[in-house]
Amino acid sequence: MKTLWAILIIVTLMLQARLWAGEGSFAQVWSLEEAVAEQRAENDQLAARNERLYAEVRNLRNEQGAVEERARMNLGLIREDETFFLVVEN
């Protein structure tokens, strides 16, 4: 009877060791869940950035005024009948 109890205790300890330290253990599952949560957060940020870029592309494709506005602001584009004034602050 003592041998049976000893075997049961050894088997239980081996299963517990695998549960806490082996492959598929609680520690590994927790680290994987953490990695998945971090990746989802990064994916959400990238999806929001992509949506902003898609909206900007749609705006540029549909409206000619958006292209002109962008050229004026970023490239300093002026028309032939316009006068350009550059204000320099000290």
C-alpha positions as CSV (number, residue, x, y, z in Angstrom):
1,M,0.0,0.0,0.0
2,K,2.9,2.4,0.8
3,T,4.3,1.7,-2.6
4,L,1.1,2.6,-4.3
5,W,0.9,5.9,-2.4
6,A,4.5,6.7,-3.3
7,I,3.8,6.1,-7.0
8,L,0.7,8.3,-6.8
9,I,2.6,11.1,-5.1
10,I,5.5,10.8,-7.7
11,V,3.0,10.9,-10.6
12,T,1.2,13.8,-9.1
13,L,4.5,15.7,-8.6
14,M,5.5,15.0,-12.2
15,L,2.2,16.3,-13.5
16,Q,2.4,19.4,-11.4
17,A,6.0,20.1,-12.6
18,R,4.8,19.8,-16.2
19,L,1.9,22.0,-15.5
20,W,4.0,24.8,-14.0
21,A,7.3,24.5,-15.9
22,G,7.0,22.4,-19.0
23,E,5.8,23.1,-22.5
24,G,2.3,24.5,-22.5
25,S,2.7,25.5,-18.8
26,F,0.9,28.3,-17.1
27,A,4.0,30.5,-17.4
28,Q,4.2,30.0,-21.2
29,V,0.5,30.6,-21.7
30,W,0.7,33.8,-19.7
31,S,3.7,35.1,-21.7
32,L,1.9,34.2,-25.0
33,E,-1.3,36.0,-23.9
34,E,0.8,39.0,-23.1
35,A,2.5,38.9,-26.5
36,V,-0.8,38.6,-28.2
37,A,-2.2,41.6,-26.3
38,E,0.8,43.7,-27.2
39,Q,0.5,42.6,-30.9
40,R,-3.2,43.5,-30.9
41,A,-2.5,46.9,-29.5
42,E,0.1,47.5,-32.2
43,N,-2.3,46.3,-34.9
44,D,-5.0,48.6,-33.6
45,Q,-2.6,51.6,-33.9
46,L,-1.5,50.6,-37.3
47,A,-5.1,50.1,-38.5
48,A,-6.0,53.6,-37.3
49,R,-2.9,55.0,-39.1
50,N,-3.9,53.1,-42.3
51,E,-7.5,54.4,-42.1
52,R,-6.2,58.0,-41.8
53,L,-4.0,57.4,-44.8
54,Y,-6.8,55.8,-46.8
55,A,-9.0,58.7,-46.0
56,E,-6.4,61.1,-47.2
57,V,-5.9,59.2,-50.4
58,R,-9.6,59.2,-51.1
59,N,-9.8,62.9,-50.4
60,L,-6.9,63.5,-52.9
61,R,-8.5,61.4,-55.6
62,N,-11.9,62.9,-55.3
63,E,-11.2,66.6,-54.9
64,Q,-9.0,68.7,-57.0
65,G,-8.9,71.4,-54.4
66,A,-7.2,69.1,-51.9
67,V,-4.3,68.5,-54.3
68,E,-4.0,72.3,-54.9
69,E,-4.1,73.0,-51.1
70,R,-1.4,70.4,-50.4
71,A,0.8,71.8,-53.2
72,R,0.4,75.3,-51.8
73,M,1.1,74.3,-48.2
74,N,3.9,71.9,-48.7
75,L,5.6,73.0,-51.9
76,G,4.9,76.8,-51.8
77,L,2.9,76.7,-55.1
78,I,1.5,80.0,-56.3
79,R,-0.6,80.9,-59.4
80,E,0.5,83.3,-62.1
81,D,-1.9,86.1,-61.0
82,E,-1.0,85.9,-57.3
83,T,1.5,87.8,-55.3
84,F,3.7,85.9,-52.8
85,F,4.6,87.6,-49.6
86,L,7.1,86.0,-47.2
87,V,6.9,87.2,-43.6
88,V,10.0,86.5,-41.6
89,E,9.8,86.7,-37.9
90,N,12.9,87.7,-35.8
